[in-house]
């Protein structure tokens, strides 16, 4: 009688231990499944699919801090390409400069006004002159805000009789603003000035 009771008690303890192990295992498995599901959702939310030329491309979202140097350099380069790329057409000049001025503060507007008052744009139109800029490098210091930048490039002035290449160096600061269609990077160039703009070569045509 006592042996049967002892066996029943032992069997009950084994069943209880087995049940406890199963319950704990189920809880661990559920927690792991929830964690992996959360990770999967986070990854999916950070993925954007872009349709480009009939092909689907993956794009991954990241923190703005990680992209500041890249976006800042592209912002500066875009501004300079718009501001310095000119053709003998007043509508083209106005369109490019208008886009450029969305990316900078009054310091750029002041330079534009000075060039306009001096007849620079009128000379480009009347002389059938085209102007292009090639950006060699953009240095951005993000250790101190607002971010200091230095842009180095080559300005090419194409005249009917010659092509003049000029070394162009500008500098200024970047501060963050809200992104918009006119300013997709969300930066504004401040205290912009040209520190060097001199001829480096002249090629006769």
C-alpha positions in Angstrom: 0.0 0.0 0.0 2.8 2.4 1.0 4.8 1.4 -2.1 1.9 2.2 -4.4 1.4 5.6 -2.7 5.1 6.3 -3.0 5.0 5.4 -6.7 2.0 7.7 -7.2 3.8 10.5 -5.4 6.9 10.0 -7.6 4.9 9.9 -10.8 3.1 13.1 -9.8 6.4 14.9 -9.1 7.7 13.7 -12.5 4.5 14.9 -14.2 4.7 18.2 -12.4 8.4 18.7 -13.4 7.6 17.7 -17.0 4.7 20.1 -17.1 6.9 22.9 -15.6 9.6 22.3 -18.2 7.0 22.3 -21.1 5.4 25.6 -19.8 8.8 27.3 -19.4 9.9 26.1 -22.8 6.7 27.4 -24.4 7.2 30.8 -22.7 10.8 31.0 -23.9 9.7 30.0 -27.4 6.9 32.6 -27.4 9.3 35.4 -26.2 11.8 34.4 -28.9 9.1 34.4 -31.6 7.8 37.8 -30.4 11.4 39.3 -30.5 12.1 38.0 -34.0 8.7 39.3 -35.2 9.5 42.7 -33.8 12.9 42.6 -35.6 11.2 41.6 -38.8 8.7 44.5 -38.5 11.4 47.0 -37.8 13.4 45.8 -40.8 10.3 46.0 -43.0 9.5 49.5 -41.9 13.0 50.6 -42.7 12.8 49.3 -46.3 11.4 51.3 -49.2 10.9 50.0 -52.6 11.8 52.4 -55.5 10.7 51.9 -59.1 13.4 53.2 -61.4 13.3 52.5 -65.1 11.1 49.5 -64.7 13.3 47.9 -62.0 12.4 47.6 -58.3 15.2 48.7 -56.0 15.5 48.4 -52.3 16.3 51.5 -50.2 16.9 51.4 -46.5 16.0 54.2 -44.0 18.7 55.3 -41.6 19.2 58.0 -39.0 19.9 61.5 -40.3 23.1 61.7 -38.3 24.6 58.9 -40.3 23.9 60.7 -43.6 24.8 64.3 -42.6 28.2 64.4 -44.4 26.9 62.9 -47.6 23.8 65.0 -47.7 25.7 68.2 -46.8 28.3 67.6 -49.6 25.6 67.0 -52.1 23.7 70.1 -51.0 26.7 72.3 -51.4 27.6 70.7 -54.8 24.0 71.1 -56.0 23.9 74.7 -55.0 27.2 75.5 -56.9 26.1 73.7 -60.0 22.8 75.6 -60.1 24.4 79.0 -59.3 27.3 78.7 -61.7 25.9 76.8 -64.6 24.7 79.5 -67.0 23.7 79.6 -70.7 23.0 82.6 -72.9 19.3 82.4 -72.1 17.7 84.7 -69.5 15.0 82.2 -68.7 17.5 79.4 -68.0 19.6 81.7 -65.9 16.6 82.8 -63.9 15.4 79.2 -63.4 18.8 77.9 -62.2 19.5 80.9 -59.9 16.0 80.7 -58.5 16.5 77.0 -57.6 19.9 77.8 -56.1 18.6 80.6 -53.9 16.3 78.2 -52.1 19.4 76.4 -50.9 21.1 79.5 -49.4 20.4 82.6 -47.3 20.8 86.3 -48.2 24.6 86.0 -48.7 23.9 84.2 -52.0 21.2 86.6 -53.0 23.6 89.5 -52.4 26.2 87.9 -54.7 23.5 87.4 -57.3 22.4 91.0 -57.1 25.9 92.3 -57.3 26.6 90.2 -60.5 23.3 91.3 -62.0 23.9 95.0 -61.3 27.4 94.8 -62.8 25.9 93.4 -66.0 27.4 90.0 -65.7 24.3 88.1 -66.8 23.6 90.5 -69.6 27.2 90.0 -70.9 26.7 86.2 -70.9 23.5 86.6 -73.0 24.8 89.1 -75.4 28.2 87.4 -75.8 26.7 83.9 -76.3 28.7 82.7 -73.4 28.1 79.4 -71.5 29.4 78.7 -68.0 29.9 75.4 -66.3 31.3 74.3 -63.0 33.0 71.0 -62.1 33.1 70.3 -58.3 36.4 68.7 -57.3 35.8 68.4 -53.6 33.5 69.5 -50.8 34.9 69.4 -47.3 32.4 69.6 -44.4 33.2 69.8 -40.7 30.3 68.3 -38.7 32.1 68.5 -35.4 30.7 72.0 -34.7 27.3 73.4 -35.6 26.6 75.2 -37.9 28.7 73.0 -40.1 31.6 74.7 -41.9 32.2 73.8 -45.5 34.8 74.5 -48.2 34.0 73.9 -51.9 36.8 73.5 -54.5 36.0 73.3 -58.2 36.8 74.5 -61.7 34.7 77.1 -63.4 34.7 76.9 -67.3 33.7 80.0 -69.2 33.0 79.0 -72.8 33.2 81.9 -75.3 32.9 81.8 -79.1 36.7 82.3 -79.3 38.1 80.7 -76.1 37.5 78.5 -73.1 38.7 80.0 -69.8 39.2 77.7 -66.8 39.2 79.3 -63.4 39.9 77.9 -60.0 36.9 78.4 -57.8 37.0 78.1 -54.0 34.1 79.1 -51.8 33.2 78.6 -48.1 30.4 79.0 -45.7 28.2 77.3 -43.1 25.3 74.9 -43.2 22.4 74.9 -40.8 19.5 72.5 -40.7 16.0 73.5 -41.7 12.8 71.6 -42.7 13.0 69.5 -45.9 10.8 70.6 -48.8 10.5 70.1 -52.5 12.7 73.1 -53.1 15.2 72.0 -50.5 15.2 68.2 -50.2 18.3 67.9 -48.1 17.1 70.2 -45.4 20.2 72.5 -45.2 20.6 76.2 -45.7 23.9 77.7 -46.8 24.9 80.8 -44.6 27.7 83.4 -44.9 28.6 82.1 -48.3 31.6 83.8 -49.9 34.0 83.2 -52.8 37.6 83.1 -51.4 39.3 82.5 -54.8 38.3 82.8 -58.4 41.3 83.1 -60.7 42.3 82.0 -64.2 44.3 78.8 -64.5 44.2 78.3 -68.2 43.0 79.8 -71.5 42.3 77.6 -74.6 41.7 79.3 -77.9 39.0 77.8 -80.1 
